[in-house]
Amino acid sequence: MKNHALNIFAMLAVTALLATPLAFAQSEYLTAVIPFDFVVGDQTLPAGSYQVVCSPNGSPTVTLRGVDVKAVHIALTQATRSAKLPKEGKLIFNRYGNSNFLAQVWRPGVSQGNLLPTSKTEREMAARAARGGTTEVAVSR
């Protein structure tokens, strides 16, 4: 059973890596200055300036590339919609204590956003936290 789960994860990872160059052909590049360390999936990324790459075709991947830090992460996401058309793009982080988890990516003027899956670590921290919160970071084109 464990080997089967690993095989499925490996196939998803390979699919995401193969699809990423195609997505870059029509991708939208955003920039965000994130003033705190944060977690995406199971990887902690340092504070800094990041290029956030989203596909306008609803691709399930979001890529974060450090501009002034050495960090890269490709995340598989789910599409989500907003009833209001956001004028400004933003990254939304779930916050528990001093830990920030990237939860959503919204592009300016686009009603479809990207929802990142909740990691096991985030679920555990949310269960232990008396209360959590969110932090928003603006993105620019």
C-alpha positions in Angstrom: 0.0 0.0 0.0 2.8 2.4 0.9 4.6 1.6 -2.4 1.4 2.2 -4.3 1.1 5.7 -2.7 4.7 6.5 -3.4 4.2 5.5 -7.1 1.2 7.7 -7.4 3.1 10.6 -5.8 6.0 10.1 -8.1 3.7 10.1 -11.2 2.1 13.3 -10.0 5.5 14.9 -9.4 6.8 13.9 -12.8 3.6 15.1 -14.5 3.9 18.5 -12.7 7.5 18.8 -13.8 6.8 17.9 -17.4 3.8 20.3 -17.5 5.7 23.2 -16.1 7.6 24.2 -19.2 4.4 24.2 -21.2 2.7 26.3 -18.6 5.6 28.9 -18.7 4.8 29.5 -22.4 1.5 31.2 -21.4 2.3 31.9 -17.7 1.7 35.1 -15.8 4.6 36.3 -13.7 3.9 38.1 -10.5 6.3 39.5 -7.9 5.8 39.4 -4.1 8.1 40.5 -1.3 7.3 38.1 1.6 8.7 39.5 4.9 8.6 36.2 6.8 9.7 32.6 6.4 6.8 30.5 5.2 5.9 26.9 4.4 4.6 25.5 1.1 3.8 21.8 1.2 6.6 20.3 3.3 9.2 22.9 2.4 10.1 26.0 4.4 11.1 29.0 2.2 13.0 32.0 3.6 11.7 35.6 3.6 12.5 37.5 0.5 11.4 38.6 -3.0 9.7 35.9 -5.1 8.5 35.5 -8.6 5.2 33.7 -8.5 4.3 31.9 -11.8 0.7 31.1 -12.5 -0.9 29.7 -15.7 -3.8 31.7 -17.0 -5.3 28.5 -18.4 -6.1 27.2 -14.9 -3.1 25.0 -14.7 -2.9 23.2 -11.3 0.7 24.4 -10.7 2.1 27.5 -9.0 5.8 28.0 -9.0 7.6 30.2 -6.5 11.2 31.3 -7.4 13.3 33.3 -5.1 14.6 36.5 -6.7 17.0 37.4 -3.9 17.1 34.1 -2.1 18.0 30.6 -3.4 14.6 28.9 -3.3 12.3 27.2 -5.8 9.1 25.3 -5.1 6.4 23.9 -7.5 3.0 23.4 -5.9 0.1 21.4 -7.2 -3.1 23.4 -6.5 -6.9 23.4 -6.9 -8.8 26.1 -8.7 -11.0 28.3 -6.6 -13.3 31.2 -7.5 -14.1 34.5 -5.9 -17.6 36.1 -6.3 -15.8 39.5 -6.6 -13.2 40.2 -9.2 -10.0 41.1 -7.2 -8.5 44.4 -8.3 -5.2 43.5 -6.7 -3.3 40.2 -6.6 -2.3 38.7 -3.3 -0.9 35.7 -1.6 -2.9 34.5 1.5 -1.1 32.7 4.3 -2.6 30.8 7.2 -0.8 31.8 10.4 -0.4 29.7 13.5 1.9 31.3 16.1 5.0 32.2 14.2 4.4 29.8 11.3 2.9 30.9 8.0 1.6 28.5 5.4 0.9 29.6 1.8 -2.8 28.9 1.3 -4.0 30.9 -1.8 -2.7 32.7 -4.8 -4.9 35.4 -6.4 -3.9 37.3 -9.6 -5.1 40.9 -10.2 -8.3 41.1 -12.3 -8.9 37.3 -12.4 -11.7 35.7 -10.5 -10.1 32.2 -10.5 -7.4 31.7 -7.8 -5.2 28.8 -6.8 -5.9 27.0 -3.5 -2.9 25.1 -2.0 -3.5 21.8 -0.2 -3.2 21.8 3.6 -0.1 19.9 4.7 -0.1 17.4 7.6 2.1 19.8 9.5 -0.4 22.7 9.0 -3.3 20.5 10.1 -1.4 19.5 13.3 -0.6 23.1 14.1 -4.1 24.2 13.4 -5.4 21.5 15.8 -3.0 22.7 18.6 -3.5 26.4 18.0 -5.9 28.3 20.3 -6.7 30.4 17.2 -5.2 31.1 13.9 -5.3 34.0 11.5 -4.4 35.0 8.0 -1.8 37.3 6.5 -2.1 38.8 3.0 0.9 39.9 0.9 0.3 42.0 -2.2 1.7 40.9 -5.6 2.5 43.0 -8.6 3.0 42.3 -12.3 
